[in-house]
Amino acid sequence: QASEPRNRPSPKQLQTALLGATCSHAYFGDIELAKVTLRAAVEAGLDYESAMADPACPFKLEASSQARVQLRDIARKAAAALDTT
């Protein structure tokens, strides 16, 4: 009988970790990896636009305006895909 992992992150912890990864990838210019982690964060329940507007958010997205638009669009598409399922 397989045991459940004991240290599974909470949904909020998972969202925060994935958002941190997204911001890190974007900062270093790897937008494709940023898109992957952002999509996973949204699938985990992250409201990307609210998180980025939250002054208490521990991460700041340092990226070009073009990259910001791409990430915003990916987040919206991922959220819309979740709404249709």
VOVOFI-126186 format. One record per residue: x, y, z of N, C-alpha, C in turn; residue number from 1. Coordinates in nm, 4 decimals, always signed. Layout:
X / Y / Z / X / Y / Z / X / Y / Z / NUM
...
END
This chain:
+0.0847 / -0.1175 / +0.0000 / +0.0000 / +0.0000 / +0.0000 / +0.0898 / +0.1246 / +0.0000 / 1
+0.0763 / +0.2058 / -0.1032 / +0.1575 / +0.3276 / -0.1149 / +0.1052 / +0.4338 / -0.0196 / 2
+0.1968 / +0.5030 / +0.0423 / +0.1545 / +0.6085 / +0.1348 / +0.1480 / +0.7423 / +0.0619 / 3
+0.0616 / +0.8281 / +0.1122 / +0.0459 / +0.9628 / +0.0565 / +0.1685 / +1.0469 / +0.0933 / 4
+0.2105 / +1.1353 / +0.0038 / +0.3197 / +1.2258 / +0.0419 / +0.2768 / +1.3133 / +0.1590 / 5
+0.3602 / +1.3261 / +0.2584 / +0.3236 / +1.3998 / +0.3793 / +0.3435 / +1.5500 / +0.3639 / 6
+0.4361 / +1.5893 / +0.2819 / +0.4689 / +1.7307 / +0.2710 / +0.4190 / +1.7914 / +0.1410 / 7
+0.3011 / +1.7563 / +0.1027 / +0.2427 / +1.8118 / -0.0189 / +0.2118 / +1.9594 / +0.0052 / 8
+0.2501 / +2.0477 / -0.0901 / +0.2245 / +2.1908 / -0.0692 / +0.0750 / +2.2219 / -0.0768 / 9
+0.0374 / +2.3251 / -0.0057 / -0.1005 / +2.3720 / -0.0136 / -0.1201 / +2.4368 / -0.1509 / 10
-0.2447 / +2.4533 / -0.1943 / -0.2674 / +2.5212 / -0.3226 / -0.2019 / +2.6599 / -0.3278 / 11
-0.2092 / +2.7350 / -0.2193 / -0.1489 / +2.8687 / -0.2154 / +0.0028 / +2.8601 / -0.2275 / 12
+0.0641 / +2.7640 / -0.1593 / +0.2091 / +2.7464 / -0.1685 / +0.2507 / +2.7098 / -0.3104 / 13
+0.1739 / +2.6226 / -0.3740 / +0.2032 / +2.5823 / -0.5115 / +0.1905 / +2.7014 / -0.6065 / 14
+0.0838 / +2.7788 / -0.5907 / +0.0643 / +2.8977 / -0.6744 / +0.1799 / +2.9953 / -0.6564 / 15
+0.2201 / +3.0176 / -0.5325 / +0.3280 / +3.1115 / -0.5028 / +0.4601 / +3.0642 / -0.5625 / 16
+0.4900 / +2.9372 / -0.5489 / +0.6142 / +2.8825 / -0.6042 / +0.6166 / +2.8943 / -0.7563 / 17
+0.5049 / +2.8624 / -0.8185 / +0.4989 / +2.8695 / -0.9651 / +0.5045 / +3.0141 / -1.0139 / 18
+0.4419 / +3.1055 / -0.9410 / +0.4506 / +3.2464 / -0.9783 / +0.5943 / +3.2960 / -0.9635 / 19
+0.6618 / +3.2539 / -0.8587 / +0.8025 / +3.2901 / -0.8414 / +0.8877 / +3.2385 / -0.9566 / 20
+0.8621 / +3.1154 / -0.9978 / +0.9357 / +3.0582 / -1.1116 / +0.9060 / +3.1374 / -1.2387 / 21
+0.7790 / +3.1751 / -1.2567 / +0.7407 / +3.2539 / -1.3744 / +0.8173 / +3.3856 / -1.3776 / 22
+0.8185 / +3.4563 / -1.2668 / +0.8871 / +3.5855 / -1.2606 / +1.0374 / +3.5694 / -1.2820 / 23
+1.0942 / +3.4634 / -1.2286 / +1.2370 / +3.4383 / -1.2456 / +1.2698 / +3.4099 / -1.3922 / 24
+1.1935 / +3.3233 / -1.4552 / +1.2165 / +3.2924 / -1.5965 / +1.2018 / +3.4178 / -1.6823 / 25
+1.1000 / +3.4977 / -1.6546 / +1.0777 / +3.6197 / -1.7326 / +1.1929 / +3.7178 / -1.7129 / 26
+1.2405 / +3.7295 / -1.5905 / +1.3509 / +3.8212 / -1.5617 / +1.4742 / +3.7877 / -1.6453 / 27
+1.5008 / +3.6593 / -1.6609 / +1.6180 / +3.6167 / -1.7366 / +1.5891 / +3.6001 / -1.8853 / 28
+1.4687 / +3.6389 / -1.9281 / +1.4358 / +3.6405 / -2.0701 / +1.3855 / +3.5099 / -2.1275 / 29
+1.3612 / +3.4110 / -2.0441 / +1.3118 / +3.2827 / -2.0948 / +1.1595 / +3.2822 / -2.0872 / 30
+1.0982 / +3.3483 / -2.1830 / +0.9528 / +3.3663 / -2.1820 / +0.8804 / +3.2338 / -2.2029 / 31
+0.9391 / +3.1439 / -2.2814 / +0.8714 / +3.0157 / -2.3044 / +0.8578 / +2.9369 / -2.1741 / 32
+0.9624 / +2.9324 / -2.0939 / +0.9525 / +2.8643 / -1.9632 / +0.8602 / +2.9411 / -1.8696 / 33
+0.8622 / +3.0736 / -1.8784 / +0.7715 / +3.1548 / -1.7964 / +0.6265 / +3.1211 / -1.8304 / 34
+0.5977 / +3.1004 / -1.9569 / +0.4616 / +3.0640 / -1.9983 / +0.4204 / +2.9288 / -1.9404 / 35
+0.5136 / +2.8348 / -1.9405 / +0.4841 / +2.7001 / -1.8886 / +0.4497 / +2.7072 / -1.7401 / 36
+0.5330 / +2.7770 / -1.6631 / +0.5080 / +2.7827 / -1.5193 / +0.3850 / +2.8680 / -1.4871 / 37
+0.3613 / +2.9715 / -1.5659 / +0.2417 / +3.0529 / -1.5439 / +0.1157 / +2.9724 / -1.5722 / 38
+0.1166 / +2.8976 / -1.6803 / +0.0008 / +2.8134 / -1.7127 / -0.0271 / +2.7158 / -1.5986 / 39
+0.0780 / +2.6559 / -1.5442 / +0.0622 / +2.5627 / -1.4319 / +0.0078 / +2.6348 / -1.3086 / 40
+0.0543 / +2.7574 / -1.2851 / +0.0062 / +2.8345 / -1.1696 / -0.1426 / +2.8655 / -1.1832 / 41
-0.1845 / +2.9043 / -1.3023 / -0.3270 / +2.9330 / -1.3251 / -0.4090 / +2.8053 / -1.3091 / 42
-0.3583 / +2.6949 / -1.3602 / -0.4282 / +2.5670 / -1.3439 / -0.4376 / +2.5276 / -1.1970 / 43
-0.3424 / +2.5749 / -1.1151 / -0.3436 / +2.5480 / -0.9706 / -0.4330 / +2.6462 / -0.8951 / 44
-0.4929 / +2.7410 / -0.9689 / -0.5884 / +2.8322 / -0.9070 / -0.5437 / +2.9766 / -0.8950 / 45
-0.4273 / +3.0104 / -0.9461 / -0.3775 / +3.1478 / -0.9365 / -0.4586 / +3.2428 / -1.0245 / 46
-0.4969 / +3.3557 / -0.9690 / -0.5543 / +3.4659 / -1.0468 / -0.4379 / +3.5595 / -1.0756 / 47
-0.3803 / +3.5463 / -1.1931 / -0.2559 / +3.6145 / -1.2282 / -0.2666 / +3.7665 / -1.2178 / 48
-0.3690 / +3.8223 / -1.2773 / -0.3799 / +3.9683 / -1.2780 / -0.3997 / +4.0241 / -1.1369 / 49
-0.4760 / +3.9546 / -1.0552 / -0.4928 / +3.9975 / -0.9163 / -0.3616 / +3.9858 / -0.8391 / 50
-0.2895 / +3.8775 / -0.8630 / -0.1613 / +3.8576 / -0.7945 / -0.0626 / +3.9673 / -0.8317 / 51
-0.0571 / +4.0038 / -0.9578 / +0.0372 / +4.1067 / -1.0013 / -0.0026 / +4.2454 / -0.9508 / 52
-0.1318 / +4.2656 / -0.9274 / -0.1794 / +4.3950 / -0.8770 / -0.1707 / +4.4042 / -0.7247 / 53
-0.1498 / +4.2911 / -0.6579 / -0.1472 / +4.2867 / -0.5118 / -0.0141 / +4.3419 / -0.4587 / 54
-0.0179 / +4.4511 / -0.3832 / +0.1074 / +4.5061 / -0.3313 / +0.1781 / +4.4116 / -0.2336 / 55
+0.1071 / +4.3149 / -0.1803 / +0.1676 / +4.2181 / -0.0879 / +0.2310 / +4.1000 / -0.1610 / 56
+0.2170 / +4.0963 / -0.2922 / +0.2759 / +3.9858 / -0.3692 / +0.4269 / +3.9868 / -0.3497 / 57
+0.4866 / +3.8719 / -0.3166 / +0.6299 / +3.8698 / -0.2894 / +0.7167 / +3.8804 / -0.4149 / 58
+0.6553 / +3.8804 / -0.5328 / +0.7312 / +3.8826 / -0.6574 / +0.6918 / +4.0031 / -0.7426 / 59
+0.7900 / +4.0538 / -0.8137 / +0.7654 / +4.1623 / -0.9080 / +0.8081 / +4.1124 / -1.0457 / 60
+0.7223 / +4.1300 / -1.1427 / +0.7529 / +4.0847 / -1.2781 / +0.8404 / +4.1879 / -1.3473 / 61
+0.9663 / +4.1544 / -1.3644 / +1.0621 / +4.2403 / -1.4342 / +1.0805 / +4.1821 / -1.5735 / 62
+1.0072 / +4.2378 / -1.6699 / +1.0134 / +4.1868 / -1.8069 / +0.9732 / +4.2988 / -1.9017 / 63
+1.0022 / +4.2790 / -2.0282 / +0.9648 / +4.3786 / -2.1284 / +0.8130 / +4.3879 / -2.1370 / 64
+0.7651 / +4.4975 / -2.1923 / +0.6200 / +4.5128 / -2.2057 / +0.5636 / +4.4051 / -2.2971 / 65
+0.6391 / +4.3653 / -2.3996 / +0.5931 / +4.2586 / -2.4886 / +0.5794 / +4.1264 / -2.4119 / 66
+0.6761 / +4.0954 / -2.3274 / +0.6695 / +3.9731 / -2.2477 / +0.5536 / +3.9794 / -2.1491 / 67
+0.5302 / +4.0953 / -2.0903 / +0.4173 / +4.1120 / -1.9974 / +0.2851 / +4.0839 / -2.0667 / 68
+0.2701 / +4.1351 / -2.1885 / +0.1469 / +4.1127 / -2.2650 / +0.1316 / +3.9642 / -2.2968 / 69
+0.2400 / +3.8999 / -2.3378 / +0.2344 / +3.7568 / -2.3682 / +0.1924 / +3.6764 / -2.2459 / 70
+0.2505 / +3.7084 / -2.1312 / +0.2170 / +3.6351 / -2.0095 / +0.0734 / +3.6617 / -1.9660 / 71
+0.0292 / +3.7851 / -1.9758 / -0.1100 / +3.8168 / -1.9421 / -0.2049 / +3.7369 / -2.0313 / 72
-0.1746 / +3.7309 / -2.1620 / -0.2600 / +3.6577 / -2.2552 / -0.2607 / +3.5080 / -2.2259 / 73
-0.1439 / +3.4533 / -2.1919 / -0.1369 / +3.3108 / -2.1568 / -0.2210 / +3.2829 / -2.0331 / 74
-0.2120 / +3.3708 / -1.9336 / -0.2904 / +3.3526 / -1.8111 / -0.4393 / +3.3575 / -1.8416 / 75
-0.4807 / +3.4505 / -1.9250 / -0.6229 / +3.4604 / -1.9607 / -0.6705 / +3.3384 / -2.0376 / 76
-0.5886 / +3.2896 / -2.1312 / -0.6262 / +3.1700 / -2.2081 / -0.6351 / +3.0476 / -2.1171 / 77
-0.5398 / +3.0354 / -2.0267 / -0.5418 / +2.9205 / -1.9348 / -0.6632 / +2.9251 / -1.8444 / 78
-0.6975 / +3.0438 / -1.7950 / -0.8162 / +3.0581 / -1.7103 / -0.9432 / +3.0299 / -1.7886 / 79
-0.9494 / +3.0756 / -1.9128 / -1.0670 / +3.0512 / -1.9958 / -1.0816 / +2.9012 / -2.0264 / 80
-0.9714 / +2.8340 / -2.0478 / -0.9765 / +2.6896 / -2.0726 / -1.0304 / +2.6155 / -1.9513 / 81
-0.9952 / +2.6616 / -1.8321 / -1.0459 / +2.5986 / -1.7099 / -1.1966 / +2.6229 / -1.6952 / 82
-1.2432 / +2.7392 / -1.7396 / -1.3858 / +2.7720 / -1.7269 / -1.4727 / +2.6885 / -1.8196 / 83
-1.4155 / +2.6371 / -1.9282 / -1.4942 / +2.5592 / -2.0245 / -1.4963 / +2.4113 / -1.9914 / 84
-1.4163 / +2.3692 / -1.8924 / -1.4137 / +2.2267 / -1.8588 / -1.5048 / +2.1962 / -1.7428 / 85
END
